[in-house]
Amino acid sequence: MESGCVSGAAFAGTVAAALKFFAASQCILSEKWPPQANIADGSSFDFIVVGGGTAGSTLAARLSEMQQTVLLIEAGDDPPQDSNIPAYKDSLKRAVFDWNFTTTNDYYSSQALYDGVQVQPRAKMLGGCGSINDMIYSRGFPADYEEWASMIGEEWGWSNVLEYFKKSERLTDPRILRYPELAELHGRDGEIEVSGSDDAPLNVQKFLEAFREVGFNFVKDMTNPSSIGVGRFSHTIRNGKRDSSLTALLNKAASRPNLFVLKRALVTKIIIRNNTAHGVRVLLENNTEVQYLANREVIVTAGTFNTPKLLLLSGIGPREQLTDLNIPLVVDLPVGENLHDHTMVLMYFAAESGTCNIDEKSLYMDTIRYLYDGSGMLSKTSEVGAYISFNTSNKNVPDFAIYPSCMPVNTEFYESCRSVLNLSPHICSKIQEVNKRYEIFTLSVVNLKPNSRGRVQLKSADPLDSPRIYSGTFSDPSDLTYYPDAIRKALSVIKTSYFRSKNAFPLDFSLKKCILLSDDERLKCIAKNTAMTAWHSVGTAPMGTVLDSKLRVKGVSGLRVADASSMPKVIRGNTNSPVVMIAERAADFIKEAVGKPYHTPTSTKPTNWKYKYPKPNQNIRPNINNHPEADTIMYNDQSSYTNSLNSPNQYNNFPNRYPASGTNPNGLTGWAAVATTAIETVGSVVDTFIKVRIPQLGGLLAGSYNNNPKDVGNISSTENYDNTETTIPPGQS
């Protein structure tokens, strides 16, 4: 007799279903990264690529298609599993996988941010910012590249760069494919998937309706050259997981015998003799310094901040700056100048619940669903964007973008507000207080074509020091001209029929220095003092002044730069896909040059290279007892380093808000019932995942900010941050 128990056959079926569920969840979360190469000091390669981010992963994979040897050097490690999950896009910012750069306080802009500085998240891992970004597929507009062409040559005009966008793209978005005239502008046979779905969550539908109600046209394809209006983005997501140049290109090239990937290794200097790049000096994780030689070229793909830093450390840059730091000058170039970024100002409003349609129960089940088949809310990221033009000289291209996001009632928002946005504790606390009763909506108002310029400089000649970053935000006052109009246009959605039905009201975070000004001047003052980066910094080693049109460093043979720092001007859109395009172009420039004369490096060190790969699943770390002159750098079989980075313990400051085991409160059927029973029967893997990760979700669906483990310090709520004062309409606080 069976009373309150499961029969043997039923139990066996449950176990089988549970095992199937966990097998599926492992497929969703797991990813094999390129193995660590063990390389002797003094080894030589045909090409050395410095930086394993978006550009470096693309370039190394493409160059390894030839017979020449390629070494890719990355300062960080493999991405953690969180990187694969679209909804956790912000969970790695300001953490161990981030360089944790901040700007220098200029005492002019961003004064409502904590310490008057903007945080500049930059990924320190394979895949770079392609492993932490929003996954929005955006190219900019044809006018952006025609402007490049006028500055550096027709080969960078729209018709030429379009083919390089299409080269790596594999479009699967049905919303575009059903329109042949739109689909023909996309690649179908590339490696990086560009996906989308006809299904739209409620908040996405309501934002689209609201923007159309205030006068925006609906755009079917947000990469279309004439995409002024509002629409839904396509994303680099494949089967519910992040897709990038790392996952789609480098991972698949990693088995080639001529491609070597060295991780946890910092390039400290480019070896230059007689104005020719001969190789690089590298600091390994065990603090051993080695050098690797390049038979043909060194290509720097270290990003907008680390590329100028490395060039400056190598003697390439402004004479005066290098002389002050006693760095021997190789060539006098304006390296580090021309830094610019999309400027972002956040406006908030609150409304009664019912739009975000997220609660703890739905988050719990959506996590299980994601682990089961990669679908549901966790497979999504920012969806809605609106492009608008205020510049009367050219109404066919936008100068502002508006990105809405939605945060459900009682979200754990404070920590991410402080760490990722770096807003003052006073403002973050006020938002959190209102969020106890209302859903919070963010409208990111972004200037797409700033005229202001900043710079990147060295703090010292020590390669372990972070660079000094001057944002230059609003240093050109013309960048403030249209901000009042843009802010008012964004906030007009509050007055639309749907949000009126939800009793929406704005959160007015007025600064005391702004509150008595006239309306336009008040909005300019708020914009200037709350401005932050949109994480699209470019231009610190641009074509035209530092590089020629083929991305070669002027005055130095065998040295190129191929990343966002090479852009002469920022494009009107997210920068990740254009960086892939630049790397694709660089690969073809280099392939065209193969066969032409190159220098041969000389060294007292051995020029032969020896290597061996560890087992694919082996955790590896340099043996600190290894002699730097050994033929090969041996690695320990076991390492706590990688395990510690992936361990849930690093997130143990998150509240434990979920039960210790799964439940089935609503008589669930199908995948949900199987998954829930699996949790009860087999163990706590999924439950641990849910307990640790769900509190990070914050305001998920249209571009949100998740909780973050980085300790932001002991902040007193009574501190005064530049006389900021947050005001909320009477009766709403």
C-alpha positions in Angstrom: 0.0 0.0 0.0 1.3 3.5 -0.9 0.2 6.3 1.4 1.7 9.7 0.9 4.6 8.1 -1.1 5.4 7.9 -4.7 5.3 4.4 -6.4 8.6 2.8 -7.5 7.7 3.4 -11.2 6.6 6.9 -10.6 9.7 7.6 -8.6 11.9 6.3 -11.4 10.0 8.4 -13.9 10.5 11.5 -11.7 14.2 10.8 -11.3 14.5 10.4 -15.1 12.7 13.7 -15.6 14.8 15.3 -13.0 18.0 14.1 -14.7 16.8 15.3 -18.0 16.0 18.7 -16.5 19.5 19.1 -15.0 21.1 17.9 -18.2 19.2 20.5 -20.0 20.2 23.2 -17.5 23.8 22.3 -17.8 23.6 22.8 -21.6 22.0 26.2 -21.1 24.7 27.4 -18.6 27.8 25.7 -19.7 30.3 27.0 -22.2 33.7 25.8 -23.2 36.2 28.6 -23.4 39.6 28.6 -25.3 42.2 26.6 -23.3 45.2 28.3 -21.8 48.3 28.1 -23.9 51.6 27.4 -22.2 54.3 29.5 -23.9 58.0 29.8 -23.3 59.6 33.2 -22.6 61.0 34.5 -25.9 58.6 32.6 -28.2 57.8 34.2 -31.5 54.5 34.4 -33.4 53.6 35.9 -36.7 50.9 38.1 -35.1 50.4 39.1 -31.5 46.9 40.5 -30.6 46.8 42.4 -27.3 43.4 42.2 -25.6 40.8 39.4 -25.9 37.7 41.5 -26.0 35.2 42.0 -28.8 37.8 43.2 -31.3 40.6 40.9 -30.2 38.4 37.8 -30.3 37.2 38.7 -33.8 40.7 39.5 -35.1 42.5 36.5 -33.6 39.9 34.1 -35.0 40.1 35.7 -38.5 43.9 35.8 -38.6 44.1 32.2 -37.5 42.2 31.3 -40.8 45.6 31.7 -42.4 48.6 29.5 -41.8 50.4 32.1 -39.7 50.7 31.7 -35.9 48.6 34.0 -33.7 49.0 34.7 -30.0 46.0 36.4 -28.3 46.9 37.9 -24.8 44.1 38.7 -22.3 44.6 40.3 -18.9 41.4 38.7 -17.5 40.1 35.2 -17.3 37.2 33.2 -18.8 33.7 34.8 -18.3 31.6 33.4 -15.5 28.4 31.6 -16.3 26.4 34.7 -15.4 27.8 36.3 -18.6 25.7 33.8 -20.7 22.4 34.9 -19.2 21.0 38.0 -20.9 19.1 39.3 -17.9 22.2 39.3 -15.7 24.0 41.8 -18.0 24.8 44.2 -15.2 25.7 41.7 -12.5 29.4 41.7 -13.5 29.9 45.4 -13.5 32.0 46.9 -10.7 33.1 43.4 -9.7 36.2 41.2 -10.1 35.5 40.9 -13.9 35.6 44.7 -14.4 38.6 47.1 -14.6 36.6 49.4 -12.4 37.7 52.6 -14.1 36.3 55.9 -12.9 36.6 59.4 -14.3 38.4 62.2 -12.6 36.2 64.8 -10.9 36.3 68.0 -13.0 34.1 69.9 -10.5 31.9 71.0 -13.4 29.8 68.1 -14.7 28.3 65.0 -12.9 28.4 66.7 -9.5 25.3 64.9 -8.3 27.1 61.6 -8.7 29.0 60.3 -5.8 32.4 62.0 -5.6 31.5 63.8 -8.8 32.9 60.9 -10.9 31.4 58.6 -13.6 31.9 54.9 -13.3 33.3 53.4 -16.6 32.6 49.6 -16.5 35.0 47.8 -18.8 35.1 44.0 -18.8 38.3 42.3 -17.7 37.7 38.8 -19.3 37.7 37.1 -22.6 35.0 38.6 -24.8 35.5 42.0 -23.2 32.5 44.3 -23.1 30.8 41.8 -25.5 30.6 39.6 -22.4 28.8 42.2 -20.2 27.0 44.6 -22.7 23.3 44.9 -23.5 23.6 42.7 -26.6 21.8 45.3 -28.7 22.6 44.9 -32.3 23.2 48.5 -33.5 25.3 49.8 -36.3 24.8 53.6 -36.2 23.6 55.4 -39.3 25.1 55.8 -42.8 25.8 59.5 -42.1 28.2 58.4 -39.4 30.4 56.5 -41.8 30.1 59.1 -44.5 31.5 61.5 -41.9 34.4 59.0 -41.3 35.0 58.8 -45.0 35.3 62.6 -45.3 37.9 62.5 -42.6 40.0 59.4 -43.4 39.0 57.9 -46.8 36.2 56.4 -48.8 37.1 52.8 -47.7 35.3 53.7 -44.4 32.1 55.0 -46.2 28.8 53.3 -45.6 28.7 51.1 -48.6 32.1 49.6 -47.7 31.6 49.1 -44.0 28.1 47.6 -44.6 29.7 44.5 -46.2 31.8 44.0 -43.0 28.8 44.3 -40.8 27.1 41.6 -42.8 30.2 39.4 -42.8 29.9 38.2 -39.2 26.1 38.6 -38.9 23.6 35.7 -39.0 20.1 37.3 -38.9 17.3 35.2 -37.5 14.9 37.9 -36.3 11.5 37.1 -37.9 10.4 40.8 -37.5 13.0 41.8 -40.1 13.2 38.6 -42.3 9.5 39.0 -43.3 10.5 42.3 -45.1 12.9 41.5 -48.0 13.9 45.1 -48.4 15.0 45.2 -44.8 16.5 41.7 -44.7 18.8 42.4 -47.7 20.7 44.9 -45.5 21.7 42.1 -43.1 24.0 39.1 -43.2 22.5 35.6 -43.2 25.6 33.4 -43.2 27.8 34.9 -40.5 28.7 33.5 -37.1 27.1 36.0 -34.6 23.4 35.5 -34.3 21.2 38.5 -34.5 17.8 37.4 -33.1 14.4 38.7 -32.0 10.9 37.6 -31.3 7.4 38.7 -32.2 6.4 38.1 -28.6 6.5 41.3 -26.5 6.1 41.5 -22.7 3.4 43.9 -21.4 5.7 46.7 -20.5 7.3 46.6 -24.0 3.9 46.8 -25.5 2.9 49.8 -23.3 6.1 51.7 -24.0 5.7 51.3 -27.7 2.1 52.5 -27.5 3.1 55.5 -25.3 5.9 56.6 -27.7 3.6 56.3 -30.7 0.9 58.3 -28.8 3.4 61.2 -28.4 4.3 61.3 -32.1 7.0 58.7 -32.7 6.7 56.5 -35.9 7.0 52.8 -35.4 10.3 51.4 -36.8 10.4 47.8 -38.0 14.2 47.5 -38.0 16.2 49.6 -35.6 19.3 49.1 -37.7 17.6 50.5 -40.8 19.3 53.6 -42.2 16.1 55.6 -41.8 15.1 54.4 -38.3 13.9 57.7 -36.8 11.1 56.7 -34.4 10.5 54.0 -31.8 11.0 50.3 -32.2 12.3 47.0 -30.7 16.0 46.1 -30.9 17.4 42.9 -32.3 20.0 41.2 -30.0 23.1 39.1 -30.3 21.4 36.2 -28.4 21.4 32.6 -29.5 19.1 30.0 -28.0 18.6 32.2 -24.9 22.3 32.8 -24.3 24.6 35.7 -25.1 26.3 35.5 -28.4 29.4 37.4 -29.2 32.7 37.4 -31.1 34.0 35.2 -28.2 31.3 32.6 -28.3 30.7 32.6 -32.1 34.2 33.2 -33.5 37.1 32.7 -31.0 35.6 29.6 -29.3 35.2 27.9 -32.7 38.7 28.8 -33.8 40.3 27.7 -30.5 41.1 24.2 -31.7 43.3 25.5 -34.6 46.9 24.5 -34.0 48.2 28.0 -35.0 46.1 29.9 -32.5 47.3 30.4 -28.9 45.3 32.1 -26.1 47.1 33.4 -23.0 44.9 34.5 -20.2 45.6 36.3 -16.9 48.5 38.0 -18.5 49.0 41.8 -18.7 50.9 43.4 -21.6 53.0 46.1 -20.0 54.9 47.4 -23.0 55.3 47.1 -26.8 58.9 46.3 -27.7 59.8 48.9 -30.3 63.3 49.3 -31.9 64.1 51.6 -34.8 60.4 52.6 -34.9 59.3 49.0 -35.6 57.2 46.9 -33.2 59.1 43.6 -32.4 56.9 42.1 -29.7 55.5 42.7 -26.2 56.5 42.5 -22.6 54.0 40.6 -20.5 53.5 40.3 -16.7 52.1 36.8 -15.9 49.9 36.0 -13.0 52.8 34.8 -10.9 54.5 38.3 -11.3 57.1 36.8 -13.8 57.8 39.1 -16.7 58.3 37.5 -20.1 58.5 38.7 -23.7 57.0 37.4 -26.8 58.1 38.4 -30.3 56.1 39.2 -33.4 57.4 38.2 -36.8 54.9 40.4 -38.6 52.7 42.6 -36.5 51.5 43.6 -33.0 47.8 44.6 -33.1 46.4 46.4 -30.0 42.8 45.7 -29.2 42.8 46.7 -25.5 39.9 49.1 -25.7 39.3 52.9 -25.4 41.1 53.2 -22.0 43.8 50.5 -22.0 44.9 51.0 -25.6 46.1 54.5 -25.1 47.6 53.5 -21.8 49.7 50.8 -23.5 50.7 53.1 -26.4 51.8 55.8 -23.9 53.8 53.3 -21.8 55.5 52.2 -25.0 56.6 55.8 -25.9 53.9 56.6 -28.3 52.0 59.8 -27.4 52.3 63.5 -26.6 55.9 64.5 -26.0 55.3 66.6 -23.0 53.3 63.9 -21.1 55.9 61.2 -21.8 58.8 63.5 -20.9 57.2 64.4 -17.5 57.1 60.6 -16.8 60.6 59.9 -18.0 59.2 57.6 -20.7 61.5 57.6 -23.8 59.6 59.1 -26.8 59.2 56.9 -29.9 56.8 59.1 -31.8 54.9 62.2 -30.9 51.2 61.5 -31.5 48.0 62.8 -29.8 47.3 59.5 -28.1 44.6 59.7 -25.4 43.0 62.8 -26.8 39.6 62.9 -28.5 37.9 60.8 -25.8 34.1 61.1 -26.2 31.0 59.2 -25.3 27.3 59.2 -25.6 26.1 61.4 -22.6 23.3 59.9 -20.6 20.8 61.6 -18.3 18.3 59.5 -16.3 14.8 60.7 -15.7 12.5 58.7 -13.4 8.7 58.4 -13.0 6.6 56.2 -10.8 3.3 54.5 -11.4 0.9 52.0 -9.8 1.9 48.4 -10.2 0.8 46.2 -13.1 3.0 47.2 -15.9 6.3 45.4 -15.1 4.3 42.3 -14.4 7.1 40.7 -12.4 6.9 39.3 -8.9 8.8 36.8 -6.8 6.7 33.8 -8.0 7.1 34.7 -11.7 10.8 35.2 -11.2 11.2 31.9 -9.5 9.4 30.0 -12.2 11.0 32.0 -15.0 14.4 30.9 -13.6 13.4 27.3 -13.7 12.0 27.7 -17.2 15.3 29.3 -18.3 17.3 26.5 -16.9 15.0 24.0 -18.6 15.0 25.4 -22.2 16.7 28.8 -22.3 13.4 30.7 -22.7 11.4 33.2 -20.7 12.3 36.5 -19.1 15.9 35.6 -18.3 16.6 35.2 -22.0 15.7 38.9 -22.6 17.4 42.2 -22.3 16.7 45.9 -23.3 14.0 45.9 -25.9 12.7 49.4 -26.7 14.5 52.4 -28.0 13.4 55.7 -29.6 15.5 57.9 -31.9 14.7 61.5 -32.3 16.2 64.5 -34.2 16.1 68.1 -32.9 18.7 69.4 -35.3 16.9 71.2 -38.0 19.9 70.9 -40.4 19.3 67.1 -40.9 16.1 65.5 -39.7 17.0 62.2 -41.3 19.5 61.3 -38.6 18.9 61.3 -34.8 20.8 63.3 -32.3 19.1 61.9 -29.2 17.9 58.4 -28.1 15.5 57.5 -25.3 15.7 54.1 -23.7 12.9 53.2 -21.2 13.1 50.6 -18.5 10.8 49.2 -15.9 11.4 48.2 -12.2 8.8 46.3 -10.2 7.6 47.3 -6.8 10.1 46.6 -4.0 13.1 45.9 -6.1 16.5 45.6 -4.4 17.8 48.6 -6.2 20.0 50.6 -3.9 23.2 48.7 -4.3 23.1 48.8 -8.1 22.1 52.5 -8.0 25.2 53.2 -6.0 27.7 50.9 -7.7 26.7 50.8 -11.3 25.1 54.3 -11.7 27.1 55.9 -8.9 24.2 58.2 -8.0 24.5 59.8 -4.6 23.2 57.8 -1.6 20.5 60.5 -1.1 19.0 60.0 -4.5 19.3 56.2 -4.4 17.6 56.1 -1.1 14.7 58.3 -2.3 14.2 56.1 -5.4 14.2 53.0 -3.2 11.7 54.6 -0.8 9.2 55.4 -3.6 9.7 51.9 -5.0 8.2 50.4 -1.9 4.8 51.4 -3.1 5.2 52.1 -6.8 6.8 50.7 -9.9 9.7 52.9 -11.1 10.3 53.7 -14.7 13.6 55.0 -16.0 13.9 57.1 -19.2 17.6 57.3 -20.3 18.0 60.4 -22.4 21.1 60.0 -24.5 23.0 62.6 -26.6 24.2 60.6 -29.6 26.5 63.2 -31.2 28.4 65.0 -28.5 30.9 67.7 -29.4 32.6 67.6 -26.0 36.0 65.9 -25.8 38.0 64.5 -22.9 41.3 62.7 -22.7 43.1 59.7 -21.2 46.5 60.1 -19.6 48.9 58.0 -17.5 48.9 58.4 -13.8 52.4 57.2 -13.7 54.9 55.0 -15.6 53.7 52.0 -13.6 51.7 49.6 -15.9 49.7 48.4 -12.9 48.2 51.9 -12.4 44.8 52.7 -13.9 44.8 55.5 -16.5 43.6 58.9 -15.5 40.3 59.6 -17.4 38.9 63.1 -18.0 35.4 62.7 -19.4 35.1 66.2 -20.7 31.3 65.9 -20.4 29.6 69.1 -21.5 33.0 70.9 -21.9 31.4 72.1 -25.2 28.2 73.9 -24.0 26.4 73.2 -27.3 25.9 69.6 -26.0 23.3 71.0 -23.6 21.3 72.9 -26.2 18.7 70.3 -27.0 18.6 68.5 -23.6 15.6 70.4 -22.3 13.6 69.4 -25.4 14.8 65.8 -25.2 13.9 65.6 -21.5 10.5 67.0 -22.0 9.8 64.7 -24.9 10.9 61.7 -22.8 8.7 62.7 -19.9 5.7 63.3 -22.2 5.0 59.5 -22.0 3.7 60.1 -18.5 0.8 61.9 -19.9 -0.3 59.2 -22.3 -3.5 57.4 -21.8 -2.1 54.2 -20.3 0.3 55.8 -17.8 -2.4 58.3 -16.8 -4.6 55.2 -16.0 -1.7 54.1 -13.7 -1.5 57.5 -12.0 2.0 58.1 -13.1 4.0 61.0 -11.7 7.6 62.2 -12.2 10.3 62.0 -9.5 11.9 65.4 -9.4 15.5 65.1 -8.2 16.2 68.8 -8.1 19.6 70.2 -7.2 19.5 73.2 -5.0 21.8 75.0 -7.4 19.2 74.4 -10.2 15.9 74.7 -8.5 15.4 78.5 -8.9 16.4 78.6 -12.6 14.0 79.1 -15.5 12.6 75.9 -17.0 15.1 75.4 -19.8 18.1 76.4 -17.6 16.9 74.2 -14.8 16.7 71.2 -17.1 20.2 72.0 -18.5 21.5 72.3 -14.9 20.0 68.9 -14.0 21.4 67.3 -17.1 24.9 68.8 -16.5 25.0 67.6 -12.9 23.5 64.2 -13.2 25.2 63.2 -16.5 26.9 59.9 -16.8 28.4 57.7 -19.4 26.3 55.5 -21.7 29.4 53.1 -21.8 30.2 53.9 -25.4 33.5 55.7 -25.0 35.6 55.9 -28.2 38.3 57.8 -30.0 41.5 57.8 -28.0 43.7 56.5 -30.8 41.7 57.5 -33.8 42.2 57.1 -37.5 43.3 60.3 -39.0 45.6 61.6 -36.2 47.1 58.5 -34.5 46.3 55.8 -37.1 46.2 55.8 -40.9 43.1 54.6 -42.8 44.4 51.0 -42.5 44.6 51.2 -38.7 48.4 51.4 -38.7 50.1 53.5 -36.0 51.7 56.5 -37.7 55.5 56.4 -37.5 55.8 52.8 -36.3 56.0 49.8 -38.5 54.3 46.5 -37.6 51.8 48.1 -35.2 48.1 48.5 -35.6 45.1 49.4 -33.4 41.7 47.9 -34.1 39.1 48.7 -31.4 36.8 51.5 -30.3 39.7 53.8 -29.7 40.3 53.9 -33.4 36.9 55.6 -34.2 37.4 59.2 -35.2 33.8 60.0 -34.1 31.3 58.0 -32.1 28.4 56.5 -34.2 24.8 57.1 -33.4 24.2 53.8 -31.6 25.7 51.1 -29.5 29.3 50.5 -30.3 29.8 46.8 -30.0 28.8 45.8 -33.5 30.9 48.6 -35.1 33.9 47.3 -33.1 33.3 43.8 -34.7 33.2 45.5 -38.1 36.5 47.4 -37.4 38.2 44.1 -36.4 36.9 42.4 -39.6 38.3 45.2 -41.6 41.6 45.0 -39.8 41.8 41.3 -40.5 41.4 41.9 -44.2 43.9 44.7 -44.2 46.4 42.3 -42.6 45.6 39.4 -44.9 46.2 41.7 -47.9 49.6 42.7 -46.5 50.7 39.1 -46.0 53.4 38.4 -48.6 54.9 41.8 -48.4 58.2 42.3 -46.7 58.2 42.2 -42.9 60.9 42.7 -40.3 62.3 39.7 -38.5 62.8 40.2 -34.8 66.1 39.4 -33.1 66.5 38.5 -29.5 69.0 36.7 -27.2 66.0 34.7 -26.0 64.9 31.5 -27.8 62.8 32.3 -30.9 61.3 28.9 -31.1 58.0 28.4 -29.3 56.9 25.4 -27.4 53.5 24.8 -26.1 51.1 22.2 -24.7 47.4 22.5 -24.0 45.9 21.5 -20.7 42.9 19.3 -20.7 39.8 21.3 -21.8 38.2 21.2 -18.3 41.3 21.8 -16.4 41.6 24.8 -14.1 45.0 26.3 -14.7 47.3 28.7 -13.0 51.0 29.6 -13.4 53.3 27.7 -11.1 54.9 30.4 -9.0 58.0 28.3 -8.6 58.6 28.1 -12.3 61.9 29.6 -13.6 61.4 32.3 -16.2 64.0 30.8 -18.5 62.4 27.4 -18.6 61.4 26.0 -22.0 57.8 25.9 -21.1 55.8 27.6 -18.4 54.3 24.7 -16.5 50.9 24.9 -14.8 49.5 23.4 -11.7 46.7 20.8 -12.3 44.4 22.4 -9.8 43.6 26.1 -9.1 41.3 27.7 -6.7 41.5 30.9 -8.8 38.9 30.1 -11.4 36.7 28.3 -9.0 36.7 31.2 -6.6 35.5 33.6 -9.3 32.6 31.3 -10.3 31.6 30.5 -6.7 28.3 31.7 -5.4 30.1 32.7 -2.2 31.1 35.9 -3.9 27.5 36.9 -3.9 26.8 35.9 -0.3 25.8 39.5 0.6 22.5 39.1 -1.3 19.4 38.4 0.9 18.2 34.9 1.0 14.6 35.6 0.0 13.6 32.2 -1.5 12.9 28.8 0.1 15.5 26.2 0.5 13.7 23.8 -1.9 11.3 24.0 -4.8 7.6 23.9 -4.4 4.6 23.4 -6.6 2.0 25.8 -5.1 -0.3 26.0 -8.1 -0.5 22.5 -9.3 1.9 23.2 -12.2 2.1 21.0 -15.2 4.5 20.4 -18.1 8.0 21.7 -17.8 7.2 23.6 -14.6 6.0 20.6 -12.8 8.9 18.5 -14.0 11.4 21.2 -12.9 9.7 21.7 -9.5 9.6 18.0 -8.8 13.2 17.7 -9.9 14.3 20.3 -7.4 12.5 18.4 -4.6 13.8 15.0 -5.7 17.4 15.6 -6.8 19.0 18.5 -5.0 19.5 22.2 -4.6 21.4 23.2 -7.7 18.5 25.2 -9.3 17.4 26.5 -5.9 20.8 27.8 -5.1 20.9 29.4 -8.5 17.6 31.1 -7.9 18.4 32.2 -4.3 21.7 33.8 -5.4 20.7 35.3 -8.7 17.1 36.4 -8.6 17.7 39.4 -6.2 20.0 40.8 -9.0 17.2 41.1 -11.5 16.0 44.5 -10.3 14.3 46.4 -13.2 14.8 43.8 -15.9 12.9 44.0 -19.0 13.7 47.2 -20.9 17.2 48.0 -19.8 17.7 47.6 -16.1 20.3 47.9 -13.3 20.8 44.8 -11.3 22.3 44.3 -7.8 26.0 44.0 -7.6 28.3 42.3 -5.1 30.9 45.2 -5.0 31.1 46.8 -1.6 30.4 50.4 -2.0 31.4 51.4 1.5 29.7 52.6 4.7 27.6 55.5 3.5 25.9 57.8 6.0 22.4 58.9 5.0 23.1 62.3 6.5 26.0 63.1 4.3 25.5 66.1 2.0 26.5 65.5 -1.6 27.0 68.9 -3.3 23.8 70.2 -1.9 21.6 67.7 -3.7 17.9 67.6 -2.7 15.3 65.2 -3.9 11.8 66.4 -4.2 8.7 64.2 -4.7 5.2 65.6 -5.4 3.2 66.2 -2.2 1.3 63.1 -1.1 3.3 60.8 -3.3 6.3 60.1 -1.0 
